[in-house]
Amino acid sequence: YDIEAAAKCGIAAVAVRSGKFKDEQLHAAGAIAIYDDVAALLADYANSPLGR
């Protein structure tokens, strides 16, 4: 629901998999990138949408 709220406000959002939602659902809700966990996001931060 956070991804949907961000999209409705025109804010880009990345998602971290939690097990509840499938990747397709996260992308459909507006996620611009999806990571397995916070460690994966941090490891790729420079290349992520947040680090660009």
ROMARTI-609692 format. One record per residue (C-alpha): residue in three letters; x, y, z. Coordinates in steps of 0.2 Angstrom, whole numbers, plus 5000, padded with zeros to 4 digits. Each point is the difference from the previous one (the first is absolute). Example, Ala and Ser with C-alpha at 12.3 -4.5 7.8 and 13.67 -1.06 7.14 Angstrom:
<rovo><residu>ALA</residu><east>5062</east><north>4978</north><up>5039</up></rovo>
<rovo><residu>SER</residu><east>5006</east><north>5017</north><up>4997</up></rovo>
***
This chain:
<rovo><residu>TYR</residu><east>5000</east><north>5000</north><up>5000</up></rovo>
<rovo><residu>ASP</residu><east>5015</east><north>5012</north><up>5002</up></rovo>
<rovo><residu>ILE</residu><east>5005</east><north>4998</north><up>4982</up></rovo>
<rovo><residu>GLU</residu><east>4982</east><north>5004</north><up>4995</up></rovo>
<rovo><residu>ALA</residu><east>4999</east><north>5015</north><up>5011</up></rovo>
<rovo><residu>ALA</residu><east>5017</east><north>5006</north><up>4993</up></rovo>
<rovo><residu>ALA</residu><east>4994</east><north>4998</north><up>4982</up></rovo>
<rovo><residu>LYS</residu><east>4984</east><north>5010</north><up>5004</up></rovo>
<rovo><residu>CYS</residu><east>5011</east><north>5014</north><up>5006</up></rovo>
<rovo><residu>GLY</residu><east>5012</east><north>5000</north><up>4985</up></rovo>
<rovo><residu>ILE</residu><east>5014</east><north>4993</north><up>5011</up></rovo>
<rovo><residu>ALA</residu><east>5011</east><north>4986</north><up>4993</up></rovo>
<rovo><residu>ALA</residu><east>5002</east><north>4985</north><up>5012</up></rovo>
<rovo><residu>VAL</residu><east>5011</east><north>4985</north><up>5001</up></rovo>
<rovo><residu>ALA</residu><east>4994</east><north>4984</north><up>5009</up></rovo>
<rovo><residu>VAL</residu><east>5008</east><north>4987</north><up>5011</up></rovo>
<rovo><residu>ARG</residu><east>4992</east><north>4983</north><up>4999</up></rovo>
<rovo><residu>SER</residu><east>4991</east><north>4995</north><up>5015</up></rovo>
<rovo><residu>GLY</residu><east>4991</east><north>4984</north><up>4994</up></rovo>
<rovo><residu>LYS</residu><east>4983</east><north>5007</north><up>5000</up></rovo>
<rovo><residu>PHE</residu><east>5000</east><north>5007</north><up>4982</up></rovo>
<rovo><residu>LYS</residu><east>5006</east><north>4993</north><up>4984</up></rovo>
<rovo><residu>ASP</residu><east>5012</east><north>5010</north><up>4989</up></rovo>
<rovo><residu>GLU</residu><east>4986</east><north>5003</north><up>4987</up></rovo>
<rovo><residu>GLN</residu><east>4989</east><north>5008</north><up>5013</up></rovo>
<rovo><residu>LEU</residu><east>5014</east><north>5011</north><up>5006</up></rovo>
<rovo><residu>HIS</residu><east>5004</east><north>5006</north><up>4982</up></rovo>
<rovo><residu>ALA</residu><east>4981</east><north>5002</north><up>4997</up></rovo>
<rovo><residu>ALA</residu><east>4999</east><north>5011</north><up>5015</up></rovo>
<rovo><residu>GLY</residu><east>5014</east><north>5011</north><up>4994</up></rovo>
<rovo><residu>ALA</residu><east>5016</east><north>4993</north><up>5007</up></rovo>
<rovo><residu>ILE</residu><east>5015</east><north>5006</north><up>4989</up></rovo>
<rovo><residu>ALA</residu><east>5011</east><north>4987</north><up>5007</up></rovo>
<rovo><residu>ILE</residu><east>4999</east><north>4985</north><up>5011</up></rovo>
<rovo><residu>TYR</residu><east>5013</east><north>4993</north><up>5012</up></rovo>
<rovo><residu>ASP</residu><east>5001</east><north>4983</north><up>5010</up></rovo>
<rovo><residu>ASP</residu><east>5004</east><north>5009</north><up>5016</up></rovo>
<rovo><residu>VAL</residu><east>5008</east><north>5016</north><up>5007</up></rovo>
<rovo><residu>ALA</residu><east>5018</east><north>4993</north><up>4998</up></rovo>
<rovo><residu>ALA</residu><east>4997</east><north>4997</north><up>4981</up></rovo>
<rovo><residu>LEU</residu><east>4994</east><north>5018</north><up>4999</up></rovo>
<rovo><residu>LEU</residu><east>5015</east><north>5007</north><up>5009</up></rovo>
<rovo><residu>ALA</residu><east>5012</east><north>4989</north><up>4990</up></rovo>
<rovo><residu>ASP</residu><east>4993</east><north>5007</north><up>4984</up></rovo>
<rovo><residu>TYR</residu><east>4996</east><north>5018</north><up>5006</up></rovo>
<rovo><residu>ALA</residu><east>5012</east><north>5009</north><up>4988</up></rovo>
<rovo><residu>ASN</residu><east>4991</east><north>4992</north><up>4985</up></rovo>
<rovo><residu>SER</residu><east>4982</east><north>5000</north><up>5008</up></rovo>
<rovo><residu>PRO</residu><east>4987</east><north>5013</north><up>4996</up></rovo>
<rovo><residu>LEU</residu><east>5004</east><north>5008</north><up>5017</up></rovo>
<rovo><residu>GLY</residu><east>5018</east><north>5002</north><up>4997</up></rovo>
<rovo><residu>ARG</residu><east>4999</east><north>5007</north><up>4982</up></rovo>
***
